[in-house]
Amino acid sequence: MISTKKIVIIFLCLFIKIFPQNSFSEKESIKIDSLIKKNQWDLVHLRLLNENLKFKRISKYSLQYHLLIKLDSASVLYKQGKYLEAKKAVLLSLDQVEISKNNLTVLQYEGLKHIGITRLFYIEKRLGDISQGLKYLNAFSEGMSIVYKKKQIIFYAVAHAELGNYKKSIELLNRHLKDIYSDSKNSLYRGFLKNEEIASTYNTIGDTFIKWYKDTGNEKLLDSAHHHYENAYRIMKSLPDFCVYSKALFMCREANIELLKKQYKNSLLLYNICEKDSVLMDKNFSRETVWLGKAEIYTFLKKPDSAFYYINKIFNKKLPVKCTYENKLKIYHLLSINYENSNDNKNAYKFAKLSLAEINKKNIQAHSGNNFLGTYEKSEIKYASEEMIKKNRRNTFLLVVLITFIFISAIFYIRYYYNKRKNRIFVEFQKKIEEKSNVPIQSVALEMHENLTVVIEDKLVDRILKNLDMLESKKKFLSNNFKLAGIAKQLDTNTAYLSKIINERKGMSFSEYVNDLRINYLLVELQHNPTFRKYTIQAISEEIGYKSTTTFIKAFKDRIKMTPSEYIKNLNN
């Protein structure tokens, strides 16, 4: 039996723990209620976004605030890491916004839609499906005013960064900064939000440089990231409501840069300071970043027990909060390395395969995402033209007509020139075929092929080779769909051109070229990644893009003069 004294103590402890939260929520609810009555829309939205705030409705609110509260409640779920719940809540709220359109002003309607679009985009980013985020963006933002189109530039910048188009991303982010700085009427953001948005954009530029560094290894990009993070922190520090959270967040970013520079001692010191900051660790995203950073440090220091400890703090199925897609991918990679360091080859292989599967899935989504960005580029030109027309209708209209005329004329001239050239070549081929009617068909076909490839211009060759190098750098050859017809289509050329260019510039046939890339990749992996040596020959074959193990063994033996098994045995000895 539990004594009465113990029951009282337990009750008091619970009361002490719960009461401050309830009183805090009550106090904040009264503040928000007061702001709603004063129609302070932006301030209400800012306060409702606090993920730890339990807002309580005190009064009956007008339609726009009722919908704002629902959307911001969904945003709180997002900040807590409950992405699927948040997504469902946002979609339901946007349906209600659409149903209520006739009872809202244009400003209220577009403002609510923008909040919902923002949340859906970043939910999909966290889930690792940027193409779906772009679909929502395109679907829900149709018909919105130029102000919101300008605000949405940052979404497209983030999408470009996720898809590896870093220069374009930074170009768009700098344009967003220019728009904010030149917005003297505060039509994009209210005065008190302006500096925060500028700081947020600087941080996003810093994040983009970090992603760029991870792709290239160029340490100058880390310096650029540090510079932009400092700009953001300097702006936040100058604000009257500057909080210690901004300082801790800046320190967290600095810790990540030190980690990427392999300054593990400095990085760990900074992460330890961050971990002691209760405000920072109360935020789901920040908490993930700190724990994952420490897990990565301990992985590189070959301390698997400590690494597993921090990974389990994030990646634990018993916890209601799920980590982001990007962090999950990193966790799979770290688990694979730590299991290998612990001599658990079975689990090391399991998580290495999971990493590869997730990367392949992301590549498919990236292809879809790039198609949507292409659509955006067209609409961006359209909106830019509309804005120009508003400033100076008559002159701009004439300019656009002139440019359009020149553009169309150029297209017609190029098509005319191309068709004329093609017809001339065709007539010459016909003559040669008639002249050589007694020559075997195979010889005539070969001669036609040779004549066709002669007209490949240097610029076209350079473009195809450049794009081919890009596919190589992205290791597209590891896919079993890396075939001549598919690659020709991707490079916007034909199989005859592509085959001829590879023959002349690479000194081998297409199949030899693919085998060469795959075998080179495998030799590096076998040399530097002992885990690969423990895979079966079939697993290795599938890993580097071969559908048939027999084809792989033959290709390997032709190149190395021994079977893969013999080669791995020699390496291990």
C-alpha positions in Angstrom: 0.0 0.0 0.0 1.2 3.5 -0.8 1.1 5.7 2.3 -1.0 8.9 2.3 2.2 11.0 2.7 3.6 9.5 -0.5 0.4 10.2 -2.4 0.5 13.8 -1.3 4.1 14.2 -2.3 3.4 12.7 -5.8 0.4 15.0 -6.2 2.4 18.1 -5.2 5.2 17.2 -7.7 2.7 16.8 -10.5 1.0 20.0 -9.5 4.3 21.9 -9.5 5.2 20.5 -12.9 1.8 21.1 -14.6 0.7 24.4 -13.0 3.4 26.6 -14.4 2.7 25.3 -17.9 -1.0 25.9 -17.6 -0.5 29.4 -16.1 2.0 30.3 -18.8 -0.4 29.1 -21.5 -3.2 31.0 -19.9 -1.1 34.2 -19.8 -0.1 33.8 -23.4 -3.7 33.0 -24.4 -4.8 36.3 -22.9 -2.0 38.2 -24.8 -3.0 36.6 -28.1 -6.7 37.3 -27.4 -5.8 40.9 -26.9 -3.8 41.1 -30.1 -6.7 39.5 -32.0 -9.1 42.2 -30.7 -6.6 44.8 -31.9 -6.4 43.0 -35.3 -2.6 42.6 -35.0 -2.5 39.7 -37.6 1.3 39.3 -37.9 1.9 39.4 -34.2 -0.8 36.8 -33.5 0.7 34.5 -36.2 4.2 35.0 -34.7 3.0 34.0 -31.2 0.9 31.1 -32.3 3.9 29.5 -34.0 5.5 28.7 -30.7 5.6 24.9 -30.6 5.5 24.8 -26.8 2.5 27.1 -26.5 -0.8 25.5 -25.5 -3.2 28.2 -26.8 -6.6 28.4 -25.3 -9.5 30.3 -27.1 -10.9 32.9 -24.7 -13.3 34.7 -27.0 -15.3 33.9 -30.1 -13.1 35.0 -33.1 -13.9 36.2 -36.6 -13.5 33.8 -39.5 -10.0 34.8 -40.6 -8.6 34.4 -37.0 -10.5 31.1 -36.6 -8.7 29.8 -39.8 -5.4 31.3 -38.8 -5.5 29.5 -35.4 -6.2 26.2 -37.2 -3.3 26.7 -39.6 -0.9 27.7 -36.9 -1.9 24.6 -34.8 -0.9 22.5 -37.8 2.4 24.4 -37.9 3.0 23.5 -34.2 2.6 19.8 -35.1 5.2 20.3 -37.8 7.7 21.9 -35.4 7.1 18.9 -33.0 8.1 16.5 -35.8 4.6 15.1 -36.4 4.8 15.7 -40.1 2.0 13.5 -41.4 -0.4 14.8 -38.8 0.6 18.3 -39.7 0.2 17.7 -43.4 -3.3 16.3 -42.9 -4.3 19.3 -40.7 -2.9 21.9 -43.2 -4.8 20.3 -46.1 -8.1 20.3 -44.1 -7.5 23.9 -43.1 -6.8 24.9 -46.7 -10.0 23.3 -47.8 -11.9 25.4 -45.3 -10.1 28.5 -46.5 -11.2 27.7 -50.1 -14.8 27.1 -48.9 -14.8 30.4 -47.0 -13.2 32.4 -49.9 -16.3 34.5 -50.5 -16.4 35.5 -46.8 -12.8 36.7 -46.7 -11.1 39.7 -48.2 -8.4 39.1 -50.9 -5.6 39.9 -48.4 -7.0 37.5 -45.8 -7.6 34.8 -48.3 -4.1 35.0 -49.9 -2.4 35.4 -46.5 -4.0 32.2 -45.1 -3.2 30.3 -48.3 0.4 31.5 -48.1 0.7 30.2 -44.5 -0.7 26.8 -45.6 1.5 26.6 -48.7 4.6 27.4 -46.6 3.9 24.7 -44.2 3.1 22.0 -46.8 6.3 22.8 -48.7 8.5 22.5 -45.7 6.7 19.3 -44.5 7.5 17.6 -47.8 11.1 18.9 -47.6 11.4 17.3 -44.1 9.9 14.1 -45.5 12.4 14.1 -48.4 9.9 14.6 -51.2 10.7 18.1 -52.6 8.9 17.3 -55.8 5.6 16.8 -53.9 6.3 20.1 -52.1 6.6 21.8 -55.5 3.3 20.2 -56.6 1.5 21.7 -53.6 3.2 25.1 -54.3 2.1 25.1 -57.9 -1.4 23.9 -57.2 -2.3 26.2 -54.3 -0.5 29.4 -55.4 -2.1 29.7 -58.8 -3.6 33.1 -59.3 -2.0 34.7 -56.2 -0.8 38.3 -56.4 2.8 39.4 -57.3 3.6 40.1 -53.6 3.2 36.4 -52.7 5.0 35.3 -55.9 8.0 37.4 -54.6 7.7 35.8 -51.2 7.6 32.3 -52.8 11.0 32.8 -54.5 12.6 31.4 -51.3 10.7 28.1 -51.8 12.1 27.7 -55.3 15.6 28.6 -54.0 15.3 25.9 -51.3 14.1 23.4 -54.0 17.0 24.2 -56.3 19.4 23.6 -53.3 17.8 20.2 -52.5 18.1 19.2 -56.2 21.8 20.2 -56.4 21.4 23.5 -58.4 23.3 25.5 -55.8 24.3 28.5 -58.0 20.6 29.0 -59.0 19.5 28.6 -55.4 21.9 31.4 -54.2 21.0 33.6 -57.1 17.3 33.4 -56.1 18.1 33.9 -52.4 20.1 37.1 -53.3 17.2 38.3 -55.4 14.9 37.7 -52.4 17.2 39.8 -50.2 17.2 42.5 -52.8 13.3 42.5 -52.9 13.2 42.9 -49.1 15.7 45.7 -48.9 14.0 47.6 -51.8 10.6 47.2 -50.2 10.3 50.7 -48.7 6.5 50.4 -48.3 6.8 47.1 -46.3 4.3 45.4 -48.6 6.2 42.1 -48.4 6.9 42.0 -44.7 5.9 44.3 -41.8 8.7 46.4 -40.3 9.2 44.2 -37.2 9.4 41.1 -39.4 11.6 42.5 -42.1 14.9 42.0 -40.3 14.0 38.5 -39.1 13.2 37.5 -42.7 16.5 39.0 -43.9 18.4 37.0 -41.2 16.4 33.8 -42.2 17.4 34.3 -45.8 21.1 34.7 -44.9 20.9 31.5 -42.8 19.3 29.7 -45.9 22.2 30.9 -48.1 24.6 29.5 -45.4 22.7 26.2 -45.5 23.0 26.1 -49.3 26.8 26.6 -49.1 27.0 23.7 -46.6 25.1 21.4 -49.0 27.3 22.6 -51.9 30.4 21.8 -49.8 29.1 18.2 -49.1 28.8 17.7 -52.8 32.2 19.1 -53.8 34.5 19.1 -50.7 35.6 22.7 -51.5 36.4 24.2 -48.1 36.0 27.8 -49.4 32.3 27.1 -49.4 32.4 26.5 -45.6 33.9 30.0 -45.2 31.1 31.4 -47.3 28.5 29.6 -45.1 30.2 30.9 -42.0 30.1 34.5 -43.4 26.4 34.3 -44.1 25.6 32.7 -40.7 27.5 35.6 -39.1 25.4 38.1 -41.1 22.2 36.5 -39.9 23.4 36.5 -36.3 24.5 40.1 -36.4 21.1 41.2 -37.6 19.3 39.1 -34.9 21.6 40.4 -32.2 20.7 44.0 -33.1 16.9 43.4 -32.6 15.3 44.7 -29.4 13.7 41.3 -28.7 17.0 39.3 -29.2 16.9 36.1 -27.4 19.6 33.6 -26.2 18.0 31.0 -28.6 19.4 32.9 -31.6 22.9 32.7 -30.0 22.6 29.0 -29.3 21.4 28.4 -32.8 24.4 30.3 -34.3 26.7 28.2 -32.1 25.0 25.0 -33.3 25.8 26.0 -36.9 29.4 26.9 -36.0 29.7 23.4 -34.4 28.5 21.8 -37.7 31.1 23.8 -39.7 33.9 22.6 -37.3 32.6 19.1 -37.7 32.8 19.4 -41.6 36.3 20.7 -41.2 37.1 17.6 -39.1 37.9 19.7 -36.1 36.2 17.2 -33.9 37.4 18.5 -30.6 36.2 22.0 -31.3 32.9 20.8 -32.7 32.2 18.5 -29.7 32.9 21.4 -27.3 30.4 23.6 -29.1 27.8 20.9 -29.3 28.2 20.2 -25.6 27.5 23.9 -24.8 24.4 23.7 -27.1 23.2 20.5 -25.4 23.1 22.4 -22.0 20.9 25.1 -23.4 17.4 24.1 -22.4 15.7 26.6 -24.8 17.6 25.2 -27.8 17.0 21.5 -26.8 13.3 22.1 -26.3 13.0 22.7 -30.1 12.7 19.4 -32.0 14.8 20.5 -35.1 17.6 21.9 -32.9 17.6 18.8 -30.7 18.0 16.5 -33.7 20.9 18.6 -35.0 22.8 18.5 -31.8 22.4 14.8 -31.1 23.1 13.9 -34.7 26.2 16.1 -34.7 27.6 14.4 -31.6 26.7 10.9 -33.1 28.7 11.8 -36.2 31.7 13.0 -34.2 31.8 9.8 -32.1 31.5 7.8 -35.3 34.6 9.4 -36.8 36.4 9.0 -33.5 35.5 5.3 -33.7 33.5 5.3 -30.4 30.5 3.3 -31.6 28.9 3.0 -28.1 28.7 6.8 -27.7 27.5 7.1 -31.4 24.8 4.5 -30.8 23.7 6.3 -27.7 23.0 9.6 -29.5 21.5 7.9 -32.6 19.0 6.1 -30.4 18.0 9.4 -28.8 16.8 10.5 -32.2 16.0 7.3 -34.1 13.8 5.5 -31.6 10.5 3.9 -32.7 9.1 4.2 -29.2 9.2 8.0 -29.4 6.3 9.9 -31.0 8.6 12.3 -32.8 10.1 11.0 -36.1 13.3 12.5 -37.5 13.5 14.2 -40.9 14.2 12.4 -44.1 17.7 14.0 -44.4 18.6 13.0 -40.9 17.2 9.5 -41.3 19.5 9.1 -44.4 22.5 10.2 -42.4 21.5 7.9 -39.5 21.4 4.9 -41.8 24.9 5.8 -43.0 26.2 6.3 -39.4 24.6 3.0 -38.3 26.3 1.2 -41.2 29.7 2.6 -40.2 29.3 2.0 -36.5 28.1 -1.6 -37.0 31.1 -2.2 -39.2 33.3 -0.8 -36.4 31.6 -3.1 -34.0 32.2 -6.1 -36.3 28.5 -6.6 -36.9 28.7 -7.1 -40.7 25.1 -8.2 -41.1 23.7 -4.9 -39.7 26.4 -2.9 -41.5 25.2 -4.4 -44.8 21.5 -3.9 -43.9 21.9 -0.2 -43.2 24.2 0.4 -46.2 21.4 -1.1 -48.4 18.8 1.1 -46.7 20.9 4.2 -47.5 21.3 3.2 -51.1 17.5 2.5 -51.5 16.7 5.9 -50.0 19.2 7.7 -52.3 17.7 6.0 -55.4 14.2 7.0 -54.2 15.4 10.6 -53.8 16.9 10.6 -57.3 13.5 9.6 -58.8 11.8 12.4 -56.9 14.6 14.9 -57.9 13.9 14.2 -61.6 10.2 15.1 -61.0 11.2 18.1 -59.0 13.4 19.4 -61.8 10.4 19.2 -64.2 8.4 21.4 -61.8 11.3 23.9 -61.6 11.3 24.1 -65.4 7.6 25.1 -65.2 8.5 27.7 -62.6 11.1 29.2 -64.8 8.5 29.9 -67.5 6.0 31.3 -65.0 8.8 33.5 -63.5 9.4 35.1 -66.9 5.7 35.7 -67.2 5.3 37.4 -63.9 8.5 39.5 -64.5 7.0 40.6 -67.7 3.7 41.5 -66.0 5.5 43.6 -63.4 7.4 45.5 -66.1 4.2 46.2 -68.0 2.6 47.7 -64.9 5.5 50.1 -64.5 5.4 51.3 -68.1 2.7 49.7 -70.1 3.2 51.2 -73.5 7.0 51.0 -73.8 7.3 47.6 -72.1 4.5 46.2 -74.3 6.4 47.3 -77.5 9.7 45.9 -76.0 8.1 42.6 -75.3 6.5 42.5 -78.8 9.9 43.3 -80.3 11.7 40.6 -78.2 9.0 38.1 -79.0 9.2 38.9 -82.7 13.0 38.6 -82.7 12.8 35.3 -80.7 10.2 33.8 -83.0 12.1 35.0 -86.1 15.2 33.4 -84.8 13.4 30.1 -84.2 12.0 30.1 -87.7 15.4 30.9 -89.2 17.1 28.1 -87.2 14.4 25.6 -88.2 14.5 26.7 -91.8 18.4 26.4 -91.9 18.3 23.1 -90.1 15.6 21.6 -92.5 17.4 22.9 -95.5 20.7 21.4 -94.3 18.9 18.1 -93.5 17.3 18.0 -96.9 20.6 18.6 -98.6 22.2 15.8 -96.7 19.3 13.5 -97.4 19.5 14.3 -101.2 23.3 13.5 -101.1 22.6 10.2 -99.3 20.0 9.3 -101.9 22.4 10.0 -104.7 25.1 7.9 -103.0 22.7 5.1 -102.5 21.6 5.1 -106.1 25.3 5.2 -107.2 26.1 2.3 -105.0 23.0 0.2 -105.5 25.1 -2.9 -106.0 27.0 -2.4 -102.7 25.7 -4.6 -99.8 23.1 -2.9 -97.6 25.4 -3.1 -94.5 28.1 -1.1 -96.2 25.6 1.6 -97.4 24.2 1.9 -93.9 27.6 2.2 -92.4 28.5 5.0 -94.9 25.3 6.8 -94.1 26.0 6.6 -90.4 29.5 8.0 -90.9 28.2 10.9 -93.0 25.5 11.7 -90.4 28.0 11.9 -87.6 30.3 14.2 -89.5 27.9 17.1 -89.1 28.1 17.0 -85.3 29.3 20.5 -84.3 32.0 21.2 -81.7 29.6 23.0 -79.5 27.2 20.1 -79.5 30.0 17.7 -78.7 31.2 19.8 -75.8 27.7 20.1 -74.4 27.1 16.3 -74.6 30.5 15.6 -73.0 29.8 18.1 -70.2 26.4 16.6 -69.5 28.0 13.1 -69.7 30.6 14.2 -67.1 27.8 15.4 -64.9 26.1 12.1 -65.0 29.4 10.4 -64.2 29.9 12.7 -61.2 26.4 11.8 -59.9 27.2 8.1 -60.4 24.2 7.6 -62.6 26.1 4.6 -64.2 25.3 2.6 -61.0 21.7 2.3 -62.2 20.8 -0.8 -64.3 18.8 1.6 -66.5 22.0 3.4 -67.7 21.5 2.5 -71.3 22.4 4.3 -74.6 18.8 5.2 -75.6 17.9 6.5 -72.1 21.1 8.5 -71.8 20.7 10.0 -75.3 17.2 11.1 -74.4 18.4 12.7 -71.1 21.2 14.6 -73.0 18.7 15.7 -75.6 20.5 14.0 -78.5 20.2 10.7 -80.4 21.9 7.4 -80.0 24.0 7.7 -83.2 25.5 11.0 -82.0 26.1 9.8 -78.5 27.7 6.5 -79.6 30.0 8.3 -82.1 31.1 10.9 -79.5 31.9 8.2 -76.9 33.8 6.2 -79.6 35.9 9.2 -80.6 36.4 11.0 -77.3 36.5 8.1 -74.9 38.1 5.6 -77.2 35.6 2.8 -76.6 32.1 1.6 -77.3 29.2 2.6 -75.1 29.1 -0.8 -73.4 32.8 -0.7 -72.8 32.5 2.8 -71.4 29.7 1.8 -68.9 31.7 -1.3 -67.8 34.8 0.9 -67.4 32.9 3.3 -65.1 31.4 0.6 -63.0 34.6 -1.4 -62.6 36.6 1.7 -61.7 34.0 2.6 -59.1 34.1 -0.9 -57.6 37.9 -1.0 -57.5 37.9 2.2 -55.4 35.1 0.9 -53.1 36.9 -2.4 -52.6 40.2 -0.6 -51.8 38.8 1.9 -49.3 35.6 0.3 -48.0 36.2 -3.1 -46.4 32.4 -3.6 -46.0 32.1 -4.1 -49.8 34.5 -7.0 -49.7 32.0 -8.9 -47.4 29.2 -8.6 -49.9 28.2 -11.6 -52.1 29.2 -11.4 -55.7 25.5 -11.1 -56.6 25.1 -8.2 -54.1 28.1 -6.4 -55.6 26.8 -6.9 -59.1 23.4 -5.4 -58.3 25.1 -2.6 -56.3 27.0 -1.3 -59.3 24.2 -1.7 -61.8 24.4 -5.1 -63.4 21.3 -7.2 -63.8 23.3 -10.3 -64.6 26.0 -11.6 -62.3 27.5 -13.5 -65.2 27.8 -10.2 -67.2 29.5 -8.6 -64.3 32.1 -11.4 -63.7 33.0 -11.4 -67.4 33.4 -7.6 -67.5 35.5 -7.7 -64.3 37.7 -10.5 -65.7 38.2 -8.8 -69.0 39.5 -5.7 -67.2 41.4 -7.1 -64.2 42.4 -10.6 -65.7 40.9 -12.3 -62.6 37.5 -13.0 -61.2 36.0 -10.6 -58.5 36.3 -13.4 -55.9 40.0 -13.8 -56.6 40.6 -10.1 -56.5 38.9 -9.7 -53.1 40.8 -12.6 -51.8 44.1 -11.0 -52.8 43.0 -7.7 -51.2 42.2 -9.4 -47.9 45.5 -11.2 -47.9 
